Amino acid sequence: MATTVFDSVLFRDMFGTPEMREVFSDEAYLRRCIDTETALARAQAKSGLIPEEAAREITVRADFAKLDLDALRHETEIVGYPILPLVRQVSEMCGEAGRYLHWGATTQDIMDTATMLQCARGVAIIEKQLDEVRGALRELALKHADTVTAGRTHLQHALPVTFGFRAAVWLSALNRHAERLQQAKARALMVEFGGAAGTLASLGDPEGALETRRLFAEELGLRNPEITWHVARDGLNELVSLLAGIGGSLGKIGLDVMMMAASEFGEVAEPFVPGRGASSTMPQKRNPISSELMFAAAKMLRERAALMLDAMMHDFERATGPWHLEWSAVPESFLLAASALFQANFMLRGLQVDGEKMRKNLDLTGGLIVAEAVMMGLAPAIGRQHAHDVVYDACRIAIESGRTLYDVLIEDAQIQKSFGEGELRVLTDPANYLGAAAHMARSVVRGTAG
């Protein structure tokens, strides 16, 4: 029986993806631990700390397939960490060379570095997915750069915008996240090698110890940090916080789509798949499932980001508990972000946009949405404040009488002096008061094309 959505056969692909689950599986983690141990041996051989033949033997003979996983699990529960029992088994595999395994290292060196290797693979998946979602948004923004819709503030009609402008705003946030991800990779993906208290005292010569760490990082393609980071967890916090930020931006997209898909709006609909979003009692229902999952993932990612902030507060040179919080926060964040990106890509690539319904909704308030346009058009003739008062009063009359703003304005003597009927028609058409919306939408698309 599953105890979480992450290991549930029913729900796991709604809160993760098979590809990301594989990266953070027990097998993958143990393989990365072995990769870390063998890379350390090769680095130490290059720096003259252990014999080259021993490093070759360790690299060749360390084999995940030969592990006794039941024994490893049992001993991990006793020790509290998997590295001591793992080193014991791998050392036995390596024969005489096994005595050089884990030379000068401590448990956290291996576990932190293995986690960083997992994060590196996880980030590569997130980057690929983020590019796919950005591609889908570029298409929407460009296709609908001129599709007029109601801009809403405080859930009220504000000014006309275009749907392409809205999609480009979504895209702009994800573009910045992609930039942050590139920066975070270079900064946060660090090798860990410090020994018992982080000083590398067990390796003797300080220069040789630091050269070993440099070679170790080179072997694994990770950054060589300036100093041990056993208790400085800002790198992992940056990654988890960034995933939560991506989730938040996707959650905003999901929220917008859910609201636009509401029966009262009917402006968009998620891709049609037989049975998807169906109700067990209401045959007419077509629920926005992908958007709902994106929204849920955003909230769950926020919790993991908060958990990771708590996990930053380690005591002195080795923590007495906060480290364990990462074992939940890190993999679950990657799973949730991957799931949200998968749902976003599916939803956005098949999103059905109803431009006619958008225009119909735009006209619901009888032209009130362009009140600012009329005010600004009238201002040069009678002054801005006077124009505001005239249009404000016209809006009141239109609302109370159920008439359009145009019908009220055309009867106003002051406005008749400034505008002819044709000019007023142009001024009260929402499509003529879009500012730079379409230009900005296309600019965002051009800036991210490739």
Buried (B, 14 or more C-beta within 10 A) or exposed (E): EEEEBBEBEEEBBBBBBEBBBEBBEEEBBBBBBBBBBBBBBBBBBBBEBBBEEBBBBBBEBBEBEEBEEEEBEEBBEEEEBBBBBBBBBBBEBBEEBBEBBBBBBBBBBBBBBBBBBBBBBBBEBBBEBBBBBBBBBBBBBBBBBBBBBBBBEEEEBEBBBBBBBBBBBBBBBBBEBBEBBEEBBEEBBBBBBBBBBBBBEBBEEEEBBBBBBBBBBBBBEBBBBEEBBBBBBEBBBBBBBBBBBBBBBBBBBBBBBBBBBEEEBBBBBBBEEEEBBBEEEEEEEBBBBBBBBBBBBBEBBBBBBBBBBEBBEBEEEBBEEBBEBBEBBBBBBBBBBBBBBBBBBBBBBBBEBBBEBBBEBBEEBBBBBBBBBBBBBBBEEBEEEBBBEBBEEBBEBBBEEEBBBBBBBBEBEBBEEBBEEEEBEBBBBBEEBBEEBBEBBBBBBEEBEE
